[in-house]
Amino acid sequence: MSKSCKGLATELVKCLTESDCVKVENRSIRECAGEKSPSIPSECVGLRETYFNCKRGQVDMRARIRGNKGY
């Protein structure tokens, strides 16, 4: 279950490295992922929310019984 969010994490990192926040503003991926900036595309924001829900599902006991939805 610990690897169920790994695909989302790699897609999120890939999306953020191609965004203007990292390329133009020369900020780190962690800084760009942590805030809502207009230079981040909407697909990266959607991936971030999906990744957050995936990680939260690992902690939720009801989801642990059924298994995490994953990627």
All heavy atoms as TSV, in Angstrom:
chain	resi	resn	atom	element	x	y	z
A	1	MET	N	N	0.817	-1.187	0.000
A	1	MET	CA	C	0.000	0.000	0.000
A	1	MET	C	C	0.866	1.257	0.000
A	1	MET	O	O	0.422	2.306	-0.433
A	1	MET	CB	C	-0.907	-0.008	1.222
A	1	MET	CG	C	-1.934	1.051	1.186
A	1	MET	SD	S	-3.321	0.549	2.144
A	1	MET	CE	C	-3.930	2.104	2.636
A	2	SER	N	N	2.087	1.158	0.457
A	2	SER	CA	C	2.934	2.344	0.492
A	2	SER	C	C	3.325	2.810	-0.906
A	2	SER	O	O	3.672	3.959	-1.100
A	2	SER	CB	C	4.190	2.066	1.307
A	2	SER	OG	O	4.962	1.064	0.677
A	3	LYS	N	N	3.248	1.918	-1.885
A	3	LYS	CA	C	3.627	2.276	-3.243
A	3	LYS	C	C	2.438	2.666	-4.111
A	3	LYS	O	O	2.605	2.950	-5.285
A	3	LYS	CB	C	4.366	1.112	-3.902
A	3	LYS	CG	C	5.679	0.793	-3.238
A	3	LYS	CD	C	6.364	-0.341	-3.930
A	3	LYS	CE	C	7.651	-0.691	-3.231
A	3	LYS	NZ	N	8.348	-1.789	-3.880
A	4	SER	N	N	1.240	2.705	-3.533
A	4	SER	CA	C	0.053	2.968	-4.335
A	4	SER	C	C	-0.008	4.411	-4.838
A	4	SER	O	O	-0.684	4.683	-5.819
A	4	SER	CB	C	-1.209	2.638	-3.546
A	4	SER	OG	O	-1.328	3.477	-2.427
A	5	CYS	N	N	0.697	5.334	-4.206
A	5	CYS	CA	C	0.687	6.738	-4.623
A	5	CYS	C	C	1.951	7.121	-5.385
A	5	CYS	O	O	2.122	8.293	-5.736
A	5	CYS	CB	C	0.540	7.645	-3.408
A	5	CYS	SG	S	-0.954	7.368	-2.452
A	6	LYS	N	N	2.825	6.174	-5.624
A	6	LYS	CA	C	4.108	6.485	-6.252
A	6	LYS	C	C	3.943	7.005	-7.680
A	6	LYS	O	O	4.641	7.925	-8.096
A	6	LYS	CB	C	5.001	5.251	-6.245
A	6	LYS	CG	C	6.399	5.547	-6.659
A	6	LYS	CD	C	7.305	4.368	-6.415
A	6	LYS	CE	C	8.720	4.781	-6.755
A	6	LYS	NZ	N	9.681	3.815	-6.310
A	7	GLY	N	N	3.020	6.450	-8.444
A	7	GLY	CA	C	2.781	6.906	-9.807
A	7	GLY	C	C	2.284	8.343	-9.843
A	7	GLY	O	O	2.694	9.136	-10.697
A	8	LEU	N	N	1.408	8.691	-8.902
A	8	LEU	CA	C	0.920	10.065	-8.825
A	8	LEU	C	C	2.041	11.023	-8.456
A	8	LEU	O	O	2.102	12.141	-8.974
A	8	LEU	CB	C	-0.205	10.168	-7.787
A	8	LEU	CG	C	-1.556	9.643	-8.214
A	8	LEU	CD1	C	-2.504	9.603	-7.029
A	8	LEU	CD2	C	-2.127	10.508	-9.300
A	9	ALA	N	N	2.920	10.591	-7.565
A	9	ALA	CA	C	4.028	11.447	-7.147
A	9	ALA	C	C	4.961	11.744	-8.315
A	9	ALA	O	O	5.385	12.886	-8.506
A	9	ALA	CB	C	4.789	10.798	-5.998
A	10	THR	N	N	5.264	10.748	-9.116
A	10	THR	CA	C	6.163	10.973	-10.248
A	10	THR	C	C	5.500	11.861	-11.306
A	10	THR	O	O	6.169	12.710	-11.898
A	10	THR	CB	C	6.610	9.649	-10.876
A	10	THR	OG1	O	5.466	8.891	-11.259
A	10	THR	CG2	C	7.469	8.847	-9.926
A	11	GLU	N	N	4.198	11.671	-11.530
A	11	GLU	CA	C	3.485	12.525	-12.481
A	11	GLU	C	C	3.438	13.973	-11.990
A	11	GLU	O	O	3.581	14.910	-12.782
A	11	GLU	CB	C	2.056	12.014	-12.691
A	11	GLU	CG	C	1.975	10.729	-13.461
A	11	GLU	CD	C	2.326	10.910	-14.917
A	11	GLU	OE1	O	1.997	11.956	-15.502
A	11	GLU	OE2	O	2.949	9.990	-15.466
A	12	LEU	N	N	3.265	14.164	-10.682
A	12	LEU	CA	C	3.222	15.508	-10.116
A	12	LEU	C	C	4.575	16.194	-10.252
A	12	LEU	O	O	4.652	17.360	-10.643
A	12	LEU	CB	C	2.784	15.456	-8.649
A	12	LEU	CG	C	2.708	16.782	-7.903
A	12	LEU	CD1	C	1.701	17.713	-8.564
A	12	LEU	CD2	C	2.351	16.552	-6.453
A	13	VAL	N	N	5.645	15.488	-9.955
A	13	VAL	CA	C	6.987	16.056	-10.084
A	13	VAL	C	C	7.282	16.396	-11.541
A	13	VAL	O	O	7.832	17.464	-11.850
A	13	VAL	CB	C	8.041	15.087	-9.504
A	13	VAL	CG1	C	9.441	15.523	-9.874
A	13	VAL	CG2	C	7.902	14.985	-8.006
A	14	LYS	N	N	6.906	15.517	-12.442
A	14	LYS	CA	C	7.119	15.763	-13.871
A	14	LYS	C	C	6.347	16.994	-14.335
A	14	LYS	O	O	6.872	17.828	-15.087
A	14	LYS	CB	C	6.690	14.529	-14.663
A	14	LYS	CG	C	6.878	14.638	-16.145
A	14	LYS	CD	C	6.429	13.362	-16.815
A	14	LYS	CE	C	6.299	13.547	-18.299
A	14	LYS	NZ	N	5.709	12.373	-18.950
A	15	CYS	N	N	5.105	17.118	-13.895
A	15	CYS	CA	C	4.281	18.254	-14.273
A	15	CYS	C	C	4.850	19.559	-13.711
A	15	CYS	O	O	4.888	20.580	-14.399
A	15	CYS	CB	C	2.849	18.044	-13.781
A	15	CYS	SG	S	1.691	19.319	-14.277
A	16	LEU	N	N	5.307	19.528	-12.475
A	16	LEU	CA	C	5.830	20.742	-11.855
A	16	LEU	C	C	7.168	21.157	-12.453
A	16	LEU	O	O	7.450	22.352	-12.553
A	16	LEU	CB	C	5.963	20.553	-10.347
A	16	LEU	CG	C	4.652	20.566	-9.572
A	16	LEU	CD1	C	4.890	20.209	-8.119
A	16	LEU	CD2	C	3.970	21.915	-9.676
A	17	THR	N	N	8.004	20.197	-12.862
A	17	THR	CA	C	9.287	20.576	-13.463
A	17	THR	C	C	9.097	21.230	-14.823
A	17	THR	O	O	9.948	22.006	-15.251
A	17	THR	CB	C	10.216	19.358	-13.620
A	17	THR	OG1	O	9.532	18.320	-14.308
A	17	THR	CG2	C	10.716	18.867	-12.288
A	18	GLU	N	N	7.985	20.936	-15.499
A	18	GLU	CA	C	7.712	21.545	-16.791
A	18	GLU	C	C	6.909	22.844	-16.676
A	18	GLU	O	O	6.642	23.482	-17.687
A	18	GLU	CB	C	6.954	20.548	-17.676
A	18	GLU	CG	C	7.770	19.318	-18.006
A	18	GLU	CD	C	6.965	18.257	-18.707
A	18	GLU	OE1	O	5.743	18.439	-18.877
A	18	GLU	OE2	O	7.548	17.235	-19.072
A	19	SER	N	N	6.557	23.247	-15.464
A	19	SER	CA	C	5.751	24.453	-15.279
A	19	SER	C	C	6.632	25.700	-15.275
A	19	SER	O	O	7.852	25.637	-15.118
A	19	SER	CB	C	4.952	24.369	-13.979
A	19	SER	OG	O	5.819	24.465	-12.873
A	20	ASP	N	N	5.993	26.853	-15.445
A	20	ASP	CA	C	6.717	28.127	-15.433
A	20	ASP	C	C	7.255	28.468	-14.051
A	20	ASP	O	O	8.226	29.221	-13.935
A	20	ASP	CB	C	5.802	29.257	-15.906
A	20	ASP	CG	C	5.512	29.180	-17.390
A	20	ASP	OD1	O	6.282	28.514	-18.104
A	20	ASP	OD2	O	4.513	29.780	-17.833
A	21	CYS	N	N	6.637	27.944	-13.029
A	21	CYS	CA	C	7.082	28.219	-11.662
A	21	CYS	C	C	8.518	27.751	-11.460
A	21	CYS	O	O	9.321	28.435	-10.835
A	21	CYS	CB	C	6.141	27.528	-10.671
A	21	CYS	SG	S	6.501	27.861	-8.942
A	22	VAL	N	N	8.869	26.599	-12.008
A	22	VAL	CA	C	10.219	26.060	-11.861
A	22	VAL	C	C	11.138	26.608	-12.947
A	22	VAL	O	O	12.273	27.013	-12.679
A	22	VAL	CB	C	10.195	24.512	-11.888
A	22	VAL	CG1	C	11.593	23.937	-11.874
A	22	VAL	CG2	C	9.394	23.968	-10.730
A	23	LYS	N	N	10.655	26.645	-14.192
A	23	LYS	CA	C	11.512	27.046	-15.310
A	23	LYS	C	C	11.815	28.540	-15.314
A	23	LYS	O	O	12.966	28.936	-15.441
A	23	LYS	CB	C	10.856	26.670	-16.641
A	23	LYS	CG	C	10.901	25.211	-16.948
A	23	LYS	CD	C	10.335	24.964	-18.326
A	23	LYS	CE	C	10.451	23.519	-18.715
A	23	LYS	NZ	N	9.903	23.266	-20.037
A	24	VAL	N	N	10.797	29.369	-15.205
A	24	VAL	CA	C	10.977	30.808	-15.345
A	24	VAL	C	C	11.378	31.459	-14.023
A	24	VAL	O	O	12.318	32.250	-13.965
A	24	VAL	CB	C	9.686	31.461	-15.906
A	24	VAL	CG1	C	9.815	32.960	-15.973
A	24	VAL	CG2	C	9.356	30.872	-17.267
A	25	GLU	N	N	10.665	31.104	-12.955
A	25	GLU	CA	C	10.907	31.745	-11.659
A	25	GLU	C	C	12.064	31.111	-10.892
A	25	GLU	O	O	12.435	31.609	-9.828
A	25	GLU	CB	C	9.635	31.702	-10.820
A	25	GLU	CG	C	8.479	32.458	-11.463
A	25	GLU	CD	C	7.183	32.308	-10.702
A	25	GLU	OE1	O	7.213	31.817	-9.559
A	25	GLU	OE2	O	6.138	32.683	-11.257
A	26	ASN	N	N	12.619	30.007	-11.376
A	26	ASN	CA	C	13.760	29.306	-10.757
A	26	ASN	C	C	13.525	28.969	-9.286
A	26	ASN	O	O	14.377	29.171	-8.443
A	26	ASN	CB	C	15.046	30.129	-10.900
A	26	ASN	CG	C	15.476	30.244	-12.335
A	26	ASN	OD1	O	15.256	29.338	-13.131
A	26	ASN	ND2	N	16.084	31.360	-12.677
A	27	ARG	N	N	12.343	28.455	-9.000
A	27	ARG	CA	C	12.010	28.038	-7.644
A	27	ARG	C	C	12.075	26.527	-7.563
A	27	ARG	O	O	12.055	25.833	-8.563
A	27	ARG	CB	C	10.616	28.544	-7.295
A	27	ARG	CG	C	10.557	30.068	-7.331
A	27	ARG	CD	C	9.188	30.594	-7.248
A	27	ARG	NE	N	8.619	30.312	-5.941
A	27	ARG	CZ	C	7.352	30.518	-5.635
A	27	ARG	NH1	N	6.538	31.000	-6.530
A	27	ARG	NH2	N	6.910	30.246	-4.445
A	28	SER	N	N	12.144	26.007	-6.354
A	28	SER	CA	C	12.218	24.558	-6.196
A	28	SER	C	C	10.843	23.942	-6.399
A	28	SER	O	O	9.809	24.619	-6.328
A	28	SER	CB	C	12.746	24.198	-4.808
A	28	SER	OG	O	11.793	24.518	-3.824
A	29	ILE	N	N	10.834	22.638	-6.646
A	29	ILE	CA	C	9.576	21.923	-6.853
A	29	ILE	C	C	8.742	21.953	-5.587
A	29	ILE	O	O	7.522	22.102	-5.628
A	29	ILE	CB	C	9.861	20.481	-7.306
A	29	ILE	CG1	C	10.546	20.506	-8.667
A	29	ILE	CG2	C	8.592	19.660	-7.367
A	29	ILE	CD1	C	11.048	19.169	-9.121
A	30	ARG	N	N	9.389	21.845	-4.453
A	30	ARG	CA	C	8.674	21.860	-3.171
A	30	ARG	C	C	7.971	23.194	-2.947
A	30	ARG	O	O	6.838	23.233	-2.466
A	30	ARG	CB	C	9.648	21.582	-2.034
A	30	ARG	CG	C	8.991	21.469	-0.678
A	30	ARG	CD	C	9.998	21.091	0.354
A	30	ARG	NE	N	10.466	19.748	0.076
A	30	ARG	CZ	C	10.386	18.751	0.938
A	30	ARG	NH1	N	9.878	18.957	2.110
A	30	ARG	NH2	N	10.814	17.556	0.637
A	31	GLU	N	N	8.625	24.291	-3.292
A	31	GLU	CA	C	7.995	25.602	-3.128
A	31	GLU	C	C	6.797	25.757	-4.061
A	31	GLU	O	O	5.765	26.294	-3.676
A	31	GLU	CB	C	9.001	26.716	-3.427
A	31	GLU	CG	C	10.077	26.877	-2.393
A	31	GLU	CD	C	11.107	27.898	-2.804
A	31	GLU	OE1	O	10.974	28.496	-3.892
A	31	GLU	OE2	O	12.052	28.111	-2.038
A	32	CYS	N	N	6.943	25.280	-5.288
A	32	CYS	CA	C	5.848	25.407	-6.249
A	32	CYS	C	C	4.678	24.503	-5.899
A	32	CYS	O	O	3.523	24.843	-6.156
A	32	CYS	CB	C	6.352	25.070	-7.653
A	32	CYS	SG	S	7.528	26.275	-8.288
A	33	ALA	N	N	4.945	23.344	-5.329
A	33	ALA	CA	C	3.871	22.413	-4.977
A	33	ALA	C	C	3.098	22.886	-3.757
A	33	ALA	O	O	1.926	22.556	-3.589
A	33	ALA	CB	C	4.438	21.025	-4.716
A	34	GLY	N	N	3.719	23.683	-2.908
A	34	GLY	CA	C	3.098	24.071	-1.655
A	34	GLY	C	C	2.164	25.257	-1.729
A	34	GLY	O	O	1.467	25.550	-0.772
A	35	GLU	N	N	2.125	25.971	-2.836
A	35	GLU	CA	C	1.292	27.153	-2.886
A	35	GLU	C	C	0.459	27.192	-4.160
A	35	GLU	O	O	0.722	26.466	-5.110
A	35	GLU	CB	C	2.152	28.407	-2.802
A	35	GLU	CG	C	3.091	28.578	-3.970
A	35	GLU	CD	C	3.970	29.800	-3.816
A	35	GLU	OE1	O	4.451	30.028	-2.703
A	35	GLU	OE2	O	4.146	30.492	-4.815
A	36	LYS	N	N	-0.523	28.050	-4.161
A	36	LYS	CA	C	-1.386	28.208	-5.331
A	36	LYS	C	C	-0.902	29.423	-6.109
A	36	LYS	O	O	-1.199	30.552	-5.774
A	36	LYS	CB	C	-2.834	28.387	-4.905
A	36	LYS	CG	C	-3.391	27.159	-4.235
A	36	LYS	CD	C	-4.812	27.359	-3.811
A	36	LYS	CE	C	-5.311	26.105	-3.128
A	36	LYS	NZ	N	-6.647	26.253	-2.597
A	37	SER	N	N	-0.145	29.169	-7.137
A	37	SER	CA	C	0.429	30.221	-7.961
A	37	SER	C	C	-0.234	30.199	-9.333
A	37	SER	O	O	-0.558	29.128	-9.849
A	37	SER	CB	C	1.931	29.998	-8.091
A	37	SER	OG	O	2.497	30.911	-8.983
A	38	PRO	N	N	-0.419	31.344	-9.964
A	38	PRO	CA	C	-1.012	31.336	-11.308
A	38	PRO	C	C	-0.097	30.732	-12.367
A	38	PRO	O	O	-0.543	30.401	-13.453
A	38	PRO	CB	C	-1.285	32.811	-11.588
A	38	PRO	CG	C	-0.473	33.568	-10.615
A	38	PRO	CD	C	-0.239	32.688	-9.447
A	39	SER	N	N	1.193	30.581	-12.054
A	39	SER	CA	C	2.119	30.008	-13.028
A	39	SER	C	C	2.089	28.477	-13.039
A	39	SER	O	O	2.777	27.853	-13.839
A	39	SER	CB	C	3.540	30.496	-12.756
A	39	SER	OG	O	3.962	30.103	-11.465
A	40	ILE	N	N	1.283	27.879	-12.166
A	40	ILE	CA	C	1.150	26.417	-12.131
A	40	ILE	C	C	-0.085	26.043	-12.943
A	40	ILE	O	O	-1.177	26.558	-12.703
A	40	ILE	CB	C	1.016	25.911	-10.685
A	40	ILE	CG1	C	2.264	26.254	-9.883
A	40	ILE	CG2	C	0.789	24.413	-10.657
A	40	ILE	CD1	C	2.158	25.922	-8.424
A	41	PRO	N	N	0.052	25.127	-13.916
A	41	PRO	CA	C	-1.108	24.733	-14.728
A	41	PRO	C	C	-2.173	24.015	-13.896
A	41	PRO	O	O	-1.892	23.451	-12.840
A	41	PRO	CB	C	-0.523	23.785	-15.772
A	41	PRO	CG	C	0.938	23.854	-15.644
A	41	PRO	CD	C	1.278	24.499	-14.357
A	42	SER	N	N	-3.397	24.042	-14.397
A	42	SER	CA	C	-4.506	23.442	-13.653
A	42	SER	C	C	-4.364	21.926	-13.543
A	42	SER	O	O	-4.841	21.329	-12.587
A	42	SER	CB	C	-5.838	23.797	-14.310
A	42	SER	OG	O	-5.872	23.305	-15.631
A	43	GLU	N	N	-3.703	21.290	-14.511
A	43	GLU	CA	C	-3.528	19.840	-14.406
A	43	GLU	C	C	-2.583	19.484	-13.260
A	43	GLU	O	O	-2.755	18.452	-12.608
A	43	GLU	CB	C	-3.035	19.249	-15.713
A	43	GLU	CG	C	-1.653	19.673	-16.124
A	43	GLU	CD	C	-1.236	19.080	-17.453
A	43	GLU	OE1	O	-2.082	19.019	-18.351
A	43	GLU	OE2	O	-0.071	18.690	-17.551
A	44	CYS	N	N	-1.602	20.336	-12.975
A	44	CYS	CA	C	-0.714	20.097	-11.837
A	44	CYS	C	C	-1.466	20.273	-10.522
A	44	CYS	O	O	-1.228	19.533	-9.563
A	44	CYS	CB	C	0.480	21.048	-11.870
A	44	CYS	SG	S	1.624	20.758	-13.215
A	45	VAL	N	N	-2.363	21.238	-10.487
A	45	VAL	CA	C	-3.173	21.446	-9.280
A	45	VAL	C	C	-4.076	20.236	-9.047
A	45	VAL	O	O	-4.221	19.759	-7.921
A	45	VAL	CB	C	-3.996	22.750	-9.392
A	45	VAL	CG1	C	-4.947	22.901	-8.228
A	45	VAL	CG2	C	-3.072	23.953	-9.492
A	46	GLY	N	N	-4.647	19.720	-10.107
A	46	GLY	CA	C	-5.480	18.514	-9.990
A	46	GLY	C	C	-4.678	17.312	-9.541
A	46	GLY	O	O	-5.146	16.525	-8.710
A	47	LEU	N	N	-3.470	17.158	-10.072
A	47	LEU	CA	C	-2.602	16.053	-9.638
A	47	LEU	C	C	-2.224	16.205	-8.170
A	47	LEU	O	O	-2.147	15.213	-7.436
A	47	LEU	CB	C	-1.334	16.004	-10.489
A	47	LEU	CG	C	-1.443	15.315	-11.830
A	47	LEU	CD1	C	-0.172	15.536	-12.643
A	47	LEU	CD2	C	-1.689	13.832	-11.655
A	48	ARG	N	N	-1.985	17.439	-7.733
A	48	ARG	CA	C	-1.616	17.672	-6.335
A	48	ARG	C	C	-2.753	17.277	-5.405
A	48	ARG	O	O	-2.527	16.633	-4.373
A	48	ARG	CB	C	-1.248	19.136	-6.145
A	48	ARG	CG	C	-0.818	19.462	-4.723
A	48	ARG	CD	C	-0.423	20.893	-4.584
A	48	ARG	NE	N	-1.565	21.748	-4.869
A	48	ARG	CZ	C	-1.480	23.042	-5.079
A	48	ARG	NH1	N	-0.317	23.641	-5.084
A	48	ARG	NH2	N	-2.560	23.750	-5.313
A	49	GLU	N	N	-3.979	17.634	-5.768
A	49	GLU	CA	C	-5.125	17.279	-4.933
A	49	GLU	C	C	-5.364	15.769	-4.931
A	49	GLU	O	O	-5.690	15.191	-3.897
A	49	GLU	CB	C	-6.363	18.019	-5.414
A	49	GLU	CG	C	-6.294	19.505	-5.169
A	49	GLU	CD	C	-7.485	20.246	-5.729
A	49	GLU	OE1	O	-8.448	19.583	-6.179
A	49	GLU	OE2	O	-7.449	21.485	-5.727
A	50	THR	N	N	-5.187	15.125	-6.076
A	50	THR	CA	C	-5.355	13.675	-6.155
A	50	THR	C	C	-4.287	12.966	-5.333
A	50	THR	O	O	-4.574	11.986	-4.640
A	50	THR	CB	C	-5.292	13.213	-7.615
A	50	THR	OG1	O	-6.233	13.960	-8.375
A	50	THR	CG2	C	-5.613	11.736	-7.742
A	51	TYR	N	N	-3.063	13.472	-5.384
A	51	TYR	CA	C	-1.974	12.888	-4.589
A	51	TYR	C	C	-2.252	13.059	-3.099
A	51	TYR	O	O	-2.040	12.140	-2.314
A	51	TYR	CB	C	-0.642	13.538	-4.966
A	51	TYR	CG	C	0.528	13.029	-4.175
A	51	TYR	CD1	C	0.991	11.730	-4.348
A	51	TYR	CD2	C	1.180	13.825	-3.263
A	51	TYR	CE1	C	2.055	11.246	-3.635
A	51	TYR	CE2	C	2.251	13.360	-2.542
A	51	TYR	CZ	C	2.689	12.068	-2.728
A	51	TYR	OH	O	3.746	11.595	-2.008
A	52	PHE	N	N	-2.759	14.224	-2.708
A	52	PHE	CA	C	-3.095	14.455	-1.315
A	52	PHE	C	C	-4.172	13.483	-0.843
A	52	PHE	O	O	-4.074	12.904	0.239
A	52	PHE	CB	C	-3.567	15.899	-1.121
A	52	PHE	CG	C	-4.094	16.177	0.251
A	52	PHE	CD1	C	-3.240	16.289	1.324
A	52	PHE	CD2	C	-5.457	16.312	0.471
A	52	PHE	CE1	C	-3.719	16.539	2.596
A	52	PHE	CE2	C	-5.953	16.558	1.728
A	52	PHE	CZ	C	-5.082	16.676	2.799
A	53	ASN	N	N	-5.195	13.279	-1.657
A	53	ASN	CA	C	-6.260	12.340	-1.285
A	53	ASN	C	C	-5.746	10.910	-1.220
A	53	ASN	O	O	-6.197	10.117	-0.390
A	53	ASN	CB	C	-7.418	12.441	-2.270
A	53	ASN	CG	C	-8.193	13.723	-2.094
A	53	ASN	OD1	O	-8.234	14.291	-1.010
A	53	ASN	ND2	N	-8.801	14.196	-3.165
A	54	CYS	N	N	-4.808	10.568	-2.090
A	54	CYS	CA	C	-4.216	9.236	-2.056
A	54	CYS	C	C	-3.440	9.027	-0.760
A	54	CYS	O	O	-3.557	7.990	-0.118
A	54	CYS	CB	C	-3.313	9.047	-3.274
A	54	CYS	SG	S	-2.565	7.413	-3.393
A	55	LYS	N	N	-2.635	10.019	-0.376
A	55	LYS	CA	C	-1.860	9.903	0.863
A	55	LYS	C	C	-2.778	9.878	2.083
A	55	LYS	O	O	-2.515	9.171	3.050
A	55	LYS	CB	C	-0.869	11.062	0.979
A	55	LYS	CG	C	0.240	11.030	-0.046
A	55	LYS	CD	C	1.061	9.772	0.035
A	55	LYS	CE	C	2.124	9.903	1.092
A	55	LYS	NZ	N	3.034	8.754	1.119
A	56	ARG	N	N	-3.862	10.645	2.043
A	56	ARG	CA	C	-4.800	10.642	3.154
A	56	ARG	C	C	-5.506	9.293	3.248
A	56	ARG	O	O	-5.814	8.807	4.333
A	56	ARG	CB	C	-5.822	11.756	2.985
A	56	ARG	CG	C	-6.744	11.859	4.166
A	56	ARG	CD	C	-7.622	13.041	4.119
A	56	ARG	NE	N	-8.169	13.271	2.792
A	56	ARG	CZ	C	-9.050	14.201	2.509
A	56	ARG	NH1	N	-9.492	14.988	3.459
A	56	ARG	NH2	N	-9.493	14.360	1.290
A	57	GLY	N	N	-5.753	8.652	2.105
A	57	GLY	CA	C	-6.382	7.341	2.101
A	57	GLY	C	C	-5.517	6.267	2.729
A	57	GLY	O	O	-6.030	5.257	3.209
A	58	GLN	N	N	-4.211	6.473	2.749
A	58	GLN	CA	C	-3.328	5.502	3.399
A	58	GLN	C	C	-3.472	5.540	4.911
A	58	GLN	O	O	-3.235	4.546	5.580
A	58	GLN	CB	C	-1.877	5.778	3.022
A	58	GLN	CG	C	-1.561	5.437	1.601
A	58	GLN	CD	C	-0.122	5.728	1.245
A	58	GLN	OE1	O	0.555	6.494	1.916
A	58	GLN	NE2	N	0.341	5.119	0.184
A	59	VAL	N	N	-3.886	6.678	5.444
A	59	VAL	CA	C	-4.024	6.826	6.890
A	59	VAL	C	C	-5.422	6.448	7.359
A	59	VAL	O	O	-5.604	5.973	8.473
A	59	VAL	CB	C	-3.677	8.274	7.301
A	59	VAL	CG1	C	-3.808	8.462	8.792
A	59	VAL	CG2	C	-2.273	8.616	6.863
A	60	ASP	N	N	-6.414	6.638	6.501
A	60	ASP	CA	C	-7.805	6.360	6.843
A	60	ASP	C	C	-7.998	4.859	7.038
A	60	ASP	O	O	-7.716	4.066	6.139
A	60	ASP	CB	C	-8.712	6.876	5.727
A	60	ASP	CG	C	-10.180	6.755	6.068
A	60	ASP	OD1	O	-10.505	6.593	7.257
A	60	ASP	OD2	O	-11.002	6.827	5.133
A	61	MET	N	N	-8.480	4.470	8.193
A	61	MET	CA	C	-8.615	3.050	8.516
A	61	MET	C	C	-9.657	2.351	7.637
A	61	MET	O	O	-9.495	1.189	7.302
A	61	MET	CB	C	-8.985	2.866	9.988
A	61	MET	CG	C	-7.855	3.261	10.915
A	61	MET	SD	S	-6.323	2.463	10.468
A	61	MET	CE	C	-6.337	1.094	11.537
A	62	ARG	N	N	-10.712	3.048	7.244
A	62	ARG	CA	C	-11.699	2.422	6.369
A	62	ARG	C	C	-11.098	2.108	5.004
A	62	ARG	O	O	-11.360	1.069	4.415
A	62	ARG	CB	C	-12.903	3.330	6.206
A	62	ARG	CG	C	-13.697	3.480	7.497
A	62	ARG	CD	C	-14.767	4.489	7.317
A	62	ARG	NE	N	-14.107	5.781	7.099
A	62	ARG	CZ	C	-14.725	6.887	6.761
A	62	ARG	NH1	N	-16.015	6.872	6.560
A	62	ARG	NH2	N	-14.082	8.012	6.618
A	63	ALA	N	N	-10.267	3.024	4.517
A	63	ALA	CA	C	-9.630	2.800	3.216
A	63	ALA	C	C	-8.541	1.741	3.323
A	63	ALA	O	O	-8.239	1.048	2.348
A	63	ALA	CB	C	-9.038	4.100	2.680
A	64	ARG	N	N	-7.942	1.585	4.483
A	64	ARG	CA	C	-6.886	0.576	4.647
A	64	ARG	C	C	-7.467	-0.824	4.562
A	64	ARG	O	O	-6.813	-1.747	4.096
A	64	ARG	CB	C	-6.175	0.778	5.978
A	64	ARG	CG	C	-5.338	2.034	5.985
A	64	ARG	CD	C	-4.543	2.112	7.225
A	64	ARG	NE	N	-3.420	1.179	7.051
A	64	ARG	CZ	C	-2.360	1.173	7.810
A	64	ARG	NH1	N	-2.263	2.029	8.789
A	64	ARG	NH2	N	-1.402	0.312	7.616
A	65	ILE	N	N	-8.703	-0.982	5.005
A	65	ILE	CA	C	-9.329	-2.300	4.915
A	65	ILE	C	C	-9.656	-2.645	3.467
A	65	ILE	O	O	-9.383	-3.728	2.993
A	65	ILE	CB	C	-10.613	-2.330	5.792
A	65	ILE	CG1	C	-10.222	-2.214	7.273
A	65	ILE	CG2	C	-11.403	-3.601	5.549
A	65	ILE	CD1	C	-11.396	-1.993	8.196
A	66	ARG	N	N	-10.214	-1.672	2.751
A	66	ARG	CA	C	-10.583	-1.894	1.350
A	66	ARG	C	C	-9.390	-1.812	0.418
A	66	ARG	O	O	-9.437	-2.309	-0.691
A	66	ARG	CB	C	-11.614	-0.840	0.920
A	66	ARG	CG	C	-12.948	-1.003	1.590
A	66	ARG	CD	C	-13.945	-0.058	0.954
A	66	ARG	NE	N	-13.501	1.319	1.005
A	66	ARG	CZ	C	-13.955	2.244	1.838
A	66	ARG	NH1	N	-14.873	1.927	2.723
A	66	ARG	NH2	N	-13.509	3.477	1.803
A	67	GLY	N	N	-8.378	-1.113	0.827
A	67	GLY	CA	C	-7.216	-0.880	-0.043
A	67	GLY	C	C	-7.306	0.500	-0.670
A	67	GLY	O	O	-8.399	0.997	-0.939
A	68	ASN	N	N	-6.170	1.101	-0.876
A	68	ASN	CA	C	-6.131	2.449	-1.431
A	68	ASN	C	C	-6.442	2.405	-2.916
A	68	ASN	O	O	-6.041	1.471	-3.623
A	68	ASN	CB	C	-4.760	3.068	-1.182
A	68	ASN	CG	C	-4.786	4.562	-1.139
A	68	ASN	OD1	O	-5.849	5.153	-1.273
A	68	ASN	ND2	N	-3.652	5.161	-0.959
A	69	LYS	N	N	-7.128	3.407	-3.420
A	69	LYS	CA	C	-7.490	3.419	-4.834
A	69	LYS	C	C	-6.270	3.529	-5.725
A	69	LYS	O	O	-6.202	2.908	-6.758
A	69	LYS	CB	C	-8.460	4.572	-5.095
A	69	LYS	CG	C	-9.804	4.323	-4.455
A	69	LYS	CD	C	-10.794	5.380	-4.845
A	69	LYS	CE	C	-12.167	5.066	-4.350
A	69	LYS	NZ	N	-12.351	5.169	-2.951
A	70	GLY	N	N	-5.289	4.318	-5.322
A	70	GLY	CA	C	-4.026	4.373	-6.037
A	70	GLY	C	C	-4.104	4.973	-7.420
A	70	GLY	O	O	-5.029	5.680	-7.763
A	71	TYR	N	N	-3.134	4.627	-8.222
A	71	TYR	CA	C	-2.979	5.236	-9.535
A	71	TYR	C	C	-3.063	4.167	-10.584
A	71	TYR	O	O	-2.516	3.126	-10.512
A	71	TYR	CB	C	-1.642	5.959	-9.593
A	71	TYR	CG	C	-1.351	6.628	-10.874
A	71	TYR	CD1	C	-2.155	7.670	-11.312
A	71	TYR	CD2	C	-0.273	6.245	-11.651
A	71	TYR	CE1	C	-1.866	8.306	-12.495
A	71	TYR	CE2	C	0.009	6.892	-12.821
A	71	TYR	CZ	C	-0.792	7.921	-13.243
A	71	TYR	OH	O	-0.523	8.562	-14.410
